[in-house]
């Protein structure tokens, strides 16, 4: 069963834009609340993984021509979606920089 369908015009899809706006609103409501923002990021990562491992995998092309078009679309329109995690060293560096700035203010 072939489920592949390329969105070659790359127009924003209304429901996806609504989701994007809702996530942005949720993040803005949690400004300066590190734990709540971290929870939001974890939820987004879990959703990404769930979609990738179920619906996306099930919709992969079953013939070479459609696979070629999918790979071409990935190449042309921004590559593979990836949720990058902040490295602990970067987090600690930010903390250290803030501590140095506070000590200079004293």
Beta strands, then each sheet from edge to edge (+ up, - down):
end
